[in-house]
Amino acid sequence: MRCSTELESGSIGSNLGPEGRIMRSDERYIHIPNTMKRVLVLLPTLDEAEGIAEVVPRIPKGVLQQAGWEVRILVVDGGSDDGTIEIAESLGCSTLRQYGKGKGAAMRQGFSIFLQGECDALVMLDADGTYHPEEIPRFLRGLEKSDVVVGDRLKGKMDPDAMTRVNYFGNHLLTWCAVALYGVAMNDLCSGYWAFKRPSIAMLNLNSMRFEIEAEMYTSCAMEDLKMTHIPIRYSSRLGEAKLGSVKDGWNILRKLLVRRIFKTPPQTTPGEGNLNLD
């Protein structure tokens, strides 16, 4: 990607910006890329009015634009009745009511919409305030050398009370099981903060409906031999009511790991259609 050494209306050292106003000294030395790439930020929601109001304004659009990324935000909602969609739309997000129920269904539908569009990369994170959108530029830099980037909570900075002891132990155990079964490095199997290049999304085969979606994403990346990078991230206490059940969802995640080890292609996935087959 090329970078311009001049601003649109003047050479280096000029005090005038594109609209003829006097520019600050720091603005005069920003390199603006000639060709912008596009990133879709995907946010699954279900009654996350408090979280969406907090997370969306913190997405660093200015920083990303300077780095050559045009940002688009898609909220896939599972049937909120607390004003989540209205808040998201007021903040400039595109919104979509998902088919079916569960985070997995929302993510798969979001992936399908992404592939129908023209964005170059996708970043997914939960809209409950646990993940920090300010770290999105780090994920996109990671994609320069990898197909997939996964945020690592377990080796990152975890705020007090952000994760219960049961969930912390369960995350380590499930991550260990995943690596033992597939032989591909993974630091945090249940992380909800991922970034993908466009071709990587197209290679995933998924049929998860609930919180086992991230585990299935890992299995699909492993079987497709996609290069994954792990970066430590900050993890905070969620805003609003928790929806993940420790024991039941943990068992579903383990079962997904075992099933996909035996059946490499999900039975509900039609060859050539990739991610979504919700009918």
C-alpha positions in Angstrom: 0.0 0.0 0.0 1.4 3.3 -1.1 1.6 6.3 1.2 1.5 9.9 0.1 4.3 12.2 1.1 2.2 15.3 0.4 -1.2 16.5 1.5 -3.8 17.1 -1.1 -3.3 20.9 -1.3 0.3 21.7 -0.7 3.7 20.2 -0.3 5.4 19.3 3.0 5.8 22.3 5.2 2.6 24.0 4.0 0.3 25.3 6.7 -2.9 24.9 4.6 -5.0 21.9 4.7 -7.4 20.6 2.0 -10.1 23.1 3.0 -7.7 26.0 3.2 -7.6 26.1 7.0 -4.3 26.5 8.9 -3.2 23.0 10.1 -1.6 22.1 13.4 2.1 21.0 13.2 1.2 17.4 13.9 -1.4 17.2 11.2 1.0 18.4 8.5 3.1 15.2 8.8 0.3 12.6 8.7 0.9 10.2 5.8 -2.5 9.6 4.1 -2.6 6.4 2.0 -3.6 6.8 -1.6 -5.7 3.6 -1.5 -7.9 2.9 1.4 -8.7 -0.7 2.5 -11.9 -1.5 4.2 -12.5 -3.3 7.5 -15.8 -4.6 8.8 -16.2 -4.5 12.6 -18.7 -7.2 13.5 -20.6 -6.9 16.8 -23.0 -9.7 17.9 -25.6 -8.4 20.3 -28.5 -9.6 22.5 -29.8 -6.9 24.9 -26.5 -5.0 25.0 -27.8 -1.5 25.1 -25.3 -0.4 27.8 -22.4 -2.2 26.1 -23.1 -1.0 22.5 -23.3 2.6 23.7 -19.9 2.2 25.4 -18.1 0.2 22.7 -19.0 1.8 19.4 -17.8 5.3 20.2 -14.4 3.9 21.3 -13.7 2.2 17.9 -10.6 4.3 16.8 -11.9 5.3 13.4 -9.4 8.2 13.1 -6.4 6.1 13.9 -7.5 3.4 11.5 -8.1 6.0 8.7 -4.6 7.3 9.1 -3.4 3.7 8.8 -5.3 3.3 5.5 -8.5 1.6 6.8 -12.0 2.7 6.1 -14.2 1.4 8.9 -17.7 -0.1 8.6 -19.6 -1.5 11.6 -22.2 -4.2 11.5 -24.3 -5.2 14.5 -26.0 -8.6 14.2 -28.7 -8.7 16.8 -30.4 -11.7 18.2 -33.7 -10.1 19.2 -32.9 -7.4 21.7 -35.8 -5.5 23.3 -33.8 -3.0 25.3 -33.1 -0.5 22.6 -29.8 -2.0 21.4 -30.6 -1.7 17.7 -31.8 1.9 18.0 -28.7 2.9 19.9 -26.4 1.2 17.4 -28.2 2.9 14.4 -27.9 6.3 16.2 -24.2 5.7 16.4 -23.9 5.1 12.6 -23.8 1.2 12.6 -25.5 -1.0 10.1 -27.9 -3.4 11.9 -29.3 -6.8 11.0 -31.7 -9.1 12.8 -30.2 -12.6 12.8 -31.8 -15.8 11.7 -32.3 -18.3 14.5 -30.9 -17.9 18.0 -27.4 -18.0 19.5 -24.0 -16.3 19.0 -22.9 -18.9 16.5 -25.8 -18.1 14.2 -25.1 -14.4 14.5 -21.4 -14.8 13.6 -22.1 -17.0 10.7 -24.6 -14.6 9.3 -22.2 -11.8 9.8 -19.5 -13.7 8.0 -21.9 -14.3 5.1 -22.8 -10.7 4.8 -19.0 -9.8 4.9 -18.3 -12.1 1.9 -21.2 -10.6 0.0 -19.6 -7.1 0.4 -16.2 -5.6 -0.6 -14.4 -5.3 2.7 -10.8 -6.6 2.9 -10.7 -7.7 6.5 -13.1 -8.5 9.4 -12.6 -7.9 13.1 -15.1 -9.5 15.5 -15.5 -8.7 19.2 -18.3 -8.9 21.8 -20.2 -5.7 22.4 -20.4 -6.1 26.2 -17.4 -4.0 27.1 -15.1 -6.9 27.9 -12.9 -6.3 24.9 -11.3 -3.0 24.1 -11.9 -1.7 20.6 -8.9 0.6 20.9 -6.8 -2.6 20.2 -8.3 -3.1 16.7 -5.2 -1.5 15.0 -3.0 -4.1 16.6 -5.1 -6.9 15.1 -5.0 -5.3 11.6 -1.2 -5.0 11.8 -1.1 -8.7 12.8 -2.9 -9.5 9.6 0.0 -8.2 7.6 1.9 -11.4 8.4 -0.9 -13.8 9.2 -4.3 -15.1 7.9 -6.0 -14.9 11.3 -5.3 -13.0 14.5 -6.7 -14.1 17.9 -6.8 -11.9 21.0 -5.2 -13.7 24.0 -6.9 -12.9 27.3 -5.1 -15.6 29.3 -1.7 -14.1 28.7 -2.9 -10.5 28.5 -4.0 -8.0 31.2 -7.2 -9.2 32.9 -9.0 -6.8 35.1 -10.1 -8.0 38.6 -13.4 -9.9 38.5 -13.4 -10.0 34.7 -13.5 -13.8 34.7 -14.7 -16.2 37.4 -12.2 -18.9 38.6 -14.4 -21.6 37.1 -14.3 -19.9 33.7 -10.6 -19.2 34.0 -9.8 -22.9 34.7 -12.3 -24.0 32.0 -10.7 -21.8 29.4 -7.2 -23.2 30.1 -8.6 -26.8 30.1 -10.5 -26.4 26.8 -7.5 -24.6 25.2 -5.3 -27.5 26.3 -7.8 -30.1 24.8 -7.9 -28.2 21.5 -4.1 -28.2 21.1 -3.9 -31.9 22.1 -6.6 -32.8 19.6 -5.4 -30.7 16.6 -1.7 -30.1 17.2 -2.0 -26.4 16.2 -1.0 -23.7 18.6 -3.9 -21.8 20.4 -3.5 -19.6 23.5 -7.1 -18.8 24.2 -9.7 -21.0 22.6 -12.8 -19.1 23.8 -11.6 -15.6 23.0 -14.2 -13.6 21.3 -11.8 -11.1 19.7 -10.6 -12.3 16.3 -9.4 -10.7 13.0 -9.5 -12.3 9.5 -8.3 -11.6 6.0 -11.1 -12.0 3.5 -9.8 -15.2 2.0 -9.6 -16.8 5.5 -13.3 -16.2 6.1 -14.1 -17.8 2.8 -12.3 -20.9 3.8 -14.1 -21.5 7.1 -16.7 -24.2 7.3 -19.0 -23.7 10.3 -22.3 -24.9 11.7 -22.3 -23.8 15.3 -25.3 -22.0 16.7 -24.2 -21.0 20.2 -21.0 -20.2 22.2 -19.0 -23.1 20.6 -18.5 -20.9 17.5 -15.0 -19.8 18.5 -13.9 -23.4 19.1 -15.2 -24.4 15.6 -13.5 -21.4 14.1 -10.2 -22.7 15.6 -10.8 -26.2 14.3 -11.6 -24.9 10.8 -8.5 -22.7 10.8 -6.4 -25.7 11.9 -7.7 -28.0 9.2 -7.4 -25.4 6.5 -3.8 -24.7 7.6 -4.4 -21.0 8.1 -1.6 -19.1 9.8 -2.8 -17.8 13.2 -1.1 -15.2 15.3 -2.0 -14.6 19.0 -1.7 -11.2 20.6 -2.2 -10.5 24.4 -5.1 -8.2 25.0 -6.8 -6.5 27.9 -10.0 -8.1 29.3 -12.5 -6.3 31.5 -15.7 -7.0 33.4 -18.8 -7.1 31.2 -21.5 -4.5 31.1 -25.0 -5.9 31.6 -26.1 -9.4 32.3 -23.9 -12.4 31.5 -25.3 -14.9 29.0 -22.5 -17.6 29.0 -23.2 -20.6 31.2 -20.0 -22.2 32.5 -20.7 -25.9 32.7 -23.2 -26.4 29.9 -21.5 -24.2 27.3 -18.1 -25.7 28.3 -19.4 -29.2 27.6 -20.8 -28.0 24.2 -17.4 -26.5 23.3 -15.6 -29.7 24.2 -18.1 -31.8 22.2 -17.6 -29.5 19.2 -13.8 -30.1 19.4 -14.4 -33.9 19.4 -17.0 -33.9 16.7 -15.0 -31.8 14.3 -11.9 -34.0 14.9 -13.9 -36.9 13.5 -16.1 -35.1 10.9 -13.9 -32.5 9.2 -16.8 -30.9 7.3 -19.9 -29.9 9.2 -22.9 -32.0 8.0 -25.0 -28.8 7.5 -22.4 -27.1 5.3 -22.9 -27.3 1.6 -19.5 -27.5 -0.3 -18.8 -24.2 -1.9 -21.1 -22.2 0.3 -18.6 -21.7 3.1 -19.9 -20.4 6.4 -23.6 -20.1 6.3 -26.3 -22.8 5.8 -29.0 -21.7 8.3 -32.0 -23.2 6.4 
